Amino acid sequence: MDEGLVALVTAGVGLVGALGGAAMGGLAAVRGARMGAETTARATIEQARTQERAQHEHWLRDERKRAAVLMLEAYDRFTIAASNVTRMFDLEIEASADVWKAHCVSMNEIRTAYFPLRLLGPARVHQAARELWQLIEEYHHGIQEWADGIMTATDATRDGWRAREKQQRYALGRAHSDLIDAVSESLQGDDAVSHPTETEQHEGPGPNGPGPSSSCGSGRT
């Protein structure tokens, strides 16, 4: 082989090698670009999910706070209305229609305020609200019994009602404090939304809202 042919072959081999290297380099560049795009996409998706979670947590915290405030405000109105009723009973007279109506309105407000807390949770707040709700219902049943027998009850029966009402007021105060503590802890923490238990899912609403049913009467004259 003469020197010219050797030079030509050598140049050809070098050209093929250069083209192959360029092709491999281009493929690697494409692959690297694709991997970079995928990494960027994953980071963007994760950032969006993080923002969505943060927005949801912020919304949930606001809704829980709003629901708790409604429940606590309704409880304050209930205690005032119930005290007005029992004050008249202490005088051994029937509650006036306006006083009894105010008490019934406060009961309905409690029932309405309880439902959002049941849905939003978290578990400890739901439990505390449920315990307070049940004590309120028991207290109301006691007042109803007192109202039905105010004019015919003996002194011993009245004394029994007063003693029971005093114990129930104490229990209500404790449950109210427990709810405040649970709400404060929830707003400072990262509790998850609680889901009603199987029993609660089958618990039907009462005639005036969720929870055990109770009558408030049509008023006293």
ABEGO torsion letter per residue (X at the ends): XBAAAAAAAAAAAAAAAAAAAAAAAAAAAAAAAAAAAAAAAAAAAAAAAAAAAAAAAAAAAAAAAAAAAAAAAAAAAAAAAAAAAAAAAAAGBBBBAAAAAAAAAAAAAAAAAAAAAAAAOBAAAAAAAAAAAAAAAAAAAAAAAAAAAAAABBAAAAAAAAAAAAAAAAAAAAAAAAAAAAAAAAAABABBBBBBBAAAAABBBBAAEBEBBBBAEAEBX
